[in-house]
Each structure stands twice: as structure tokens, then as C-alpha cells.
Amino acid sequence: MSTTSETLVSRKRRLQRDRVERHRQRRFDGGCLDLGNMNQTCLHCSARFWLCEKDRNSSLSSPRFAICCAGGKVRLPPVLDPPPYLLDLYTSSQLEAISFRKNIRAYNGILACSSFGANTVATGYNEPIYTENLLY
């Protein structure tokens, strides 16, 4: 064994120092972390990612991502178009729509702690089920 080769422990330390240094180089002034461009796409579901979000076992030249759809194992239906009244709130230039967009974070915060419940009453076999919808 030559004297220039590094031991396993010293190699681990060197690699850790290199990772820390690369991490420091990605920081902007003011403490913001620069992740680069979000230009990576999952091959299965087309979710967008930064390169640093790739699976540990995938390479930089062909990164794989599994936090979105577990490598194609999970398939969700496409997102439906919103109902017309909601679409108008997002796209209209009316005062009501402008006010909605201005306060949308507050609305989300208020409704985030609420829950929706339904009490169902089955009338019999193969007959309609009636529900009483509640918002808490």
C-alpha cells in the first residue's frame, strides 16, 4: 500500500468536506439557497424537480425521482377543470374576483383548520343514500 493512498476514514472525511463546500457554494448572499433551475421531469408523471431531489441511487446523467409517483406505481386521475364560478374568481377582472385573489391566503388559512363531515343514512338495499353535510 502506497503512502499517497488515503484510508477509508480520511476519504469519508474528505468527501464530507467536499459536500459541505459544494453546499456553501450554492448559497447566495442573504442566506437564500440556490437550487438552480427546476428543469428535471419525472418520466412517469411529468412532475417537475430540481436535480438535487433525485433518488440517491440514480446518476446525474439520468436522474430518477420517486417522491412524486413512486416510480410510476401511483397513478392519479388528471386534475379536473374548476367549476365556472371558481374559474371566474381566478380569472375575472371584477371587483369580487380581485378581492378574492387578494385574500386567498387568508381564506386558505381559515379553511385549513376546518373539516368536512357527512352523516349518511341508508334507506335500504339498492336505494339512494342521503347525507347531511357539515362544515366544522
ZIFEN-V849112 format. One line per field, one symbol per residue. ss: DSSP state (A for helix, B for strand, O for the rest). phi: phi as a letter, one per 40 degrees, with the letter a starting at -180 (. if undefined). A space follows every 50 residues. Layout:
ss: ???
phi: ???
//
This chain:
ss: OOOOOOOAAAAAAAAAAAAAAAAAAOBOOOOOBOOOOOOBBOOOOOOBBO AAAOOOOOOOOOOOOOOOOOOOOOOOOOOOOOOAAAAAAAAOOOAAAAAA AAOAAAAAAAAAOOOBBBBBBBOOOOOOBBBBBBBO
phi: .ccccccccccccccccccccccccccccggccccgccbbbcccbgccac dccccccccccbcbbbccbfggcbbbcccccccdccccccbcbcdccccc ccbcccccccccccbbbacbbccicgbcbcbbcbbb
//
